[in-house]
Amino acid sequence: MRNNNSDKRVSAGETILWMVITAATVFVVTSFQYTKMTLGNDGGYDTNLYSGDNFKKLEKVLSIVEQEFLYEYDMKTLEEGAIRGMLEALDDPYTSYFNKSETESFLMESEGEYEGVGIYMALDTSVGLPIVLLPIEGSPAEEAGILPGDYIMEVDGKDVTGASLEEISSIIKGKSGSTVKMKFVRYTNEDEYEEFEKILTRRKVEINSFDYEIFDNEIAYISFSSFDEKADKQFRDAIKEMKKTAEIKGLIIDIRNNTGGLLSTATAIIDEVLPTGIITYTVDKNGKKEYIYSDSQTLDIPVVVVVNGNSASASEIMAGAIKDYEKGNVVGTTTYGKGLVQEFKSLRDGTYVKITIAEYFSPSGQKINELGVEPDYIVENDENAEEDLQLNKAIEVIKEMINKK
């Protein structure tokens, strides 16, 4: 890693504690968490940044550029730079600007369609670099040997230190068949590391966000790596299929490394599990509360949710709701702690601002942002162990719950 970051080197495991997970990943897979998606022409917002007393200095700088700057420039590029700079000054990693290309990519990702290299990533603010959370199974990144904990240093020769995830995503993504050259750094221990480069060929890769199976002919196991538009239907279909072949008495939902997704999808799944009551509620800057409820229809079986430090956003809503009801337990390690809601605002020209508008809480009023959800059973996984200790504990707990029922 570069010398200016040498005093900030930490192990890959430690960096997870400092990651900032935003609404874009590279692949790229998103960890997006929104209650509203105003992606149509909703009237929009004024995009003229150069009027009003508050922007006289900006107007003056623009005038100087127009009169004095030696080289050619593009006014739209300057405008986008001003917008990005303004939002960056808010010091909120979840508020950002999406240009037309980034917006199109986001819409594709929300539908589970991607063209890229297949990396879940987050931003490690301790060094200002993106870090790989997980390469997608069967993706170009996995085939190239990219591992969790690898830092991305350069993309096609461009240093990405300090760049936002949206900016990094936009230069990694591309049409199927095109290539991208990426420079990585991998720590072998706390003080030793190696740098290496890979040339990856982009292609369309379907995200393996969902899987299910039956344990001991009575326990339904369902895992989600994200909550895309298809996840709630997949959940219902999987339950029906498993009930055809076994007498399902308990359910394990695995959302480890699930960094979020569509709030509407996650709450639809929670609604299938919980009885009538509050799933979550949000509080905006004016103190206004909005509630999301589940109806009376519910699976009449106990539930265990498995989480870890990379379970974030919509995943934490699920874990918090299950924990607050006597029907379920949570197993694993404390979740990431992203308890904020973002909304897309149209700028009328195909571009959007994603802005933090509220904070959400568990049904009992527990704060999630910056704190996370603490499991009922805290279990650390040993990276060197052949067994999945967290999943084993989840099976143990669900069996106890079944026997008590």
Secondary structure, 3 states (H helix, E strand, C coil): CCHHHHHHCCCHHHHHHHEECCCCCECCCCCCCEEEECCCCCCCCCCCCCCCHHHHHHHHHHHHHHHHCCCCCCHHHHHHHHHHHHHHCCCCCCCEEECHHHHHHHHHHHCCCCEECCEEEEEECCCCEEEEEEECCCCHHHHCCCCCCCEEEEECCEECCCCCHHHHHHHHCCCCCCEEEEEEEEECCCCCEEEEEEEEECEECCCCCEEEEEECCCEEEEEECCECCCHHHHHHHHHHHHHHHCCCCEEEEECCCCCCECHHHHHHHHHHHCCCEEEEEEEECCCCEEEEEECCCCCCCCEEEEECCCCCCHHHHHHHHHHHCCCEEEEECCCCCCCEEEEEEECCCCCEEEEEEEEEECCCCCECCCCCCCCCEECCCCCCCCCCHHHHHHHHHHHHHHHHC
